Amino acid sequence: MTRLREQRFGPKLLLKVFGIAFFAYLFLGFMLLPCLNTLASIFNTTNAAGERDPLAVIRFFFAGNMGSYVWNSLKLAVCLVITVNVVGVSTVLLTEYFDIRGAKILRLGYMTTLIYSGVALVTGYLFLYDSNGILTTLLVNAFPGMNPNWFSGFNAVLFTMTFACTSNHMLFLRNAIRGIDYNTVEAARNMGARPFKVLWKVVFPTLIPTMFSLTVMTFITGLCAMSAPTLLGYDSINPEIVRLAGSSTADEAFPQARAALLSIILALFTIVLLTILSSYERKGHYLSVSKTRARLQKQKINNPVSNVLAHIYAYVLFIIYMIPVVMIIIFSFQTYGAIRMKKLDVTQWTLLNFFGSEDYQYLTSRGTYKTRKGSISGLFANEATLGGIKLSFILSAVAAALACVIVVVACNYIFKNRNRKSGTVLEYSLLFPWLLPTILICYSYRVYFNSEDVWYVGGNNLYYGEHVRLLIIIAYTVVKLPFSLRMIKAAFYAIDEELEDAARNLGASSLATFLKVKLPIILPSVLAVFALNFNALFTEYDMSATFASSYGTSYAMVIQSMCAEEGLYGYNVNASGRRCASTVFIMIVSGIILYLVYGVGARDLGERLEIRDRRRKRRERIQRKFRKNSPALS
């Protein structure tokens, strides 16, 4: 009896109680309370007489132009759903379903958006289509009546985001098509169905669940767009929230409450969409397939005209995807003069945009020449860009690692308590950030923790000074928790329960079983999630812009601010060249990350052991040859 009491009130119980209390502290302090504070701030506004007026912001919303921002975001989201699905589905079909020549090369072009996105992608399109962009200049010269400022506003945002958002189709829809049972396609063909009828009646129905998820993701992306509307001059919700967050009552009427209201509106849209998606997934969608699954074979387009048109369409898309990438890489090795004039000069190749620095001499208003020391500097020779790279690297790596550690521990608990309410509560708590737009979470943090009255964090102002870096890490981590949970939880299903039972029967503790049995099995998936999280956060702009601070200036923000002030008073003369070099650097980093995810990281434990064994045998073989050719050593 005494031993039973010791077991009940022993270290395990204390650890469990501490874990529950710590998680409740984190959930309430860094997820729930900041968002509730934002909601409450809408109704705490005061009028000119200092009296509280709970409906002031609501009246302002209907009387002012706030509704136009909501309408613009909705219009963009709806149009994106159409254009992204058309382009995304066609790229996948052209590379995975139809027999198109050069499909491997086309696939590489269509997947370029995976290695650069956000600010880097938008600036790449601006480099081509801006008023003085390369292609715009060529078009204006060919058609003098053309408006050089055509690439701005809604059309520019829709065009840019259409090709930027098809990366999800290349990841998820591609896998769905490759998983189709070819026996069903062949059966329809044997019954006399034409290729496009087979596509419409047999293939598309199997893709509906994936298409529905992609549609919801695209709608939310358009609704919460930040980088493209900001850089291309389109009035949508997220840029307005960031602008209002940095404003004060001296500039305009209750800006913070208006930002909070727009954030809540975004949250309501997101909650409704995710609720619809969850309801759709719970219904279950099953496909009847043959017992012997056959690998999908590419379908030939027998009609010559359709075949030619399909090839033309495929390569036109390829050119649209590849031109920004190729031009950015080429111009990253050009001088600042060639980049500024947007004219390729084969005699002006340089590495200065990457390495080294030069002085810049310019003519002042007084007619005298002035020299700026080191004003022309490369990406890795500029203190500001190096500082941005280091800061973004550290913040992204720490946040990505924290998200993975938290989710791994949580998944282990969830699977141990899968039939208990505690496991369900933990899972839904970690999915909570998915119900809210990223901008709402970041704005809530900025407002809630910009005070010394928050007892949750010991009365420290987390938005003040260097503390903002900790706040950014927390925001990064919280935002990445739902995605990490969905991915890592799927990896836990691959663990055979018999392995865990065998380890327990051999006397291994729960901790030893987890470290020696479970962790090696899920490690590839965990590393893949870490890599994807890091890849997304390293080039992130939206969240860091919300936390605008000199101590929290991320890599993307440094590049953007430099280009906005390019050449002003002789500073940052080659900012555009450095931006091109930065985009190339981002492509290289992202490419390495993707290789680690889909190359090395995709290998399971057996494959890794097999590769390790092959390397060992190869090393032994080389050592034997070396000893044989070196008698003195033998």
HELIX and SHEET records of a PDB file:
HELIX    1   1 THR A    2  ARG A    8  1                                   7    
HELIX    2   2 PRO A   11  PHE A   27  1                                  17    
HELIX    3   3 LEU A   28  LEU A   32  3                                   5    
HELIX    4   4 LEU A   33  SER A   41  1                                   9    
HELIX    5   5 ALA A   56  ALA A   63  1                                   8    
HELIX    6   6 MET A   66  VAL A   92  1                                  27    
HELIX    7   7 LEU A   93  TYR A   97  3                                   5    
HELIX    8   8 ALA A  103  TYR A  110  1                                   8    
HELIX    9   9 MET A  111  LEU A  114  5                                   4    
HELIX   10  10 GLY A  118  TYR A  129  1                                  12    
HELIX   11  11 ILE A  134  ALA A  142  1                                   9    
HELIX   12  12 GLY A  153  ALA A  164  1                                  12    
HELIX   13  13 SER A  167  ASN A  168  1                                   2    
HELIX   14  14 HIS A  169  LEU A  173  3                                   5    
HELIX   15  15 ARG A  174  ARG A  178  1                                   5    
HELIX   16  16 TYR A  182  ASN A  190  1                                   9    
HELIX   17  17 PRO A  195  VAL A  198  1                                   4    
HELIX   18  18 LEU A  199  VAL A  203  3                                   5    
HELIX   19  19 PHE A  204  LEU A  223  1                                  20    
HELIX   20  20 SER A  227  LEU A  232  1                                   6    
HELIX   21  21 ILE A  237  ALA A  245  1                                   9    
HELIX   22  22 PRO A  255  LYS A  283  1                                  29    
HELIX   23  23 PRO A  304  PHE A  331  1                                  28    
HELIX   24  24 TYR A  336  MET A  341  1                                   6    
HELIX   25  25 GLU A  383  LYS A  416  1                                  34    
HELIX   26  26 LYS A  421  LEU A  431  1                                  11    
HELIX   27  27 PHE A  432  LEU A  435  5                                   4    
HELIX   28  28 THR A  438  TYR A  448  1                                  11    
HELIX   29  29 TRP A  455  VAL A  457  5                                   3    
HELIX   30  30 HIS A  467  PHE A  492  1                                  26    
HELIX   31  31 GLU A  497  ASN A  505  1                                   9    
HELIX   32  32 SER A  510  THR A  513  1                                   4    
HELIX   33  33 PHE A  514  LYS A  518  3                                   5    
HELIX   34  34 LEU A  519  PHE A  538  1                                  20    
HELIX   35  35 ASP A  542  THR A  546  1                                   5    
HELIX   36  36 TYR A  555  ALA A  564  1                                  10    
HELIX   37  37 LEU A  568  GLY A  570  5                                   3    
HELIX   38  38 ALA A  575  TYR A  595  1                                  21    
HELIX   39  39 LEU A  596  VAL A  600  3                                   5    
HELIX   40  40 LEU A  605  LYS A  628  1                                  24    
SHEET    1   A 2 SER A 357  LEU A 363  0                                        
SHEET    2   A 2 TYR A 369  SER A 377 -1                                        
END                                                                             
